[in-house]
């Protein structure tokens, strides 16, 4: 659930950087077993897309079931709680 909140925060951050300027940027990435498409408008649209993509990558690295060194892997490697 934390990653969903984090993704929402990243997207809201990206949305807050937009304005009425006609500039548009888009990006499509694969994160958390999902294809993520972004379309952002504003004077800093490309920066917002890059930051949102970077945030998704960071959250995936931290919470992935499969990435070596992720928090989830560390919890699973610790074994059952007694």
Secondary structure, 3 states (H helix, E strand, C coil): CHHHHHHHHHHHHHHHCCCCCCCEEEEEEEECCEEEEEEEECCCHHHHHHHHHHHHHHHHHHHCCCCCCCHHHHHHHHCCCC
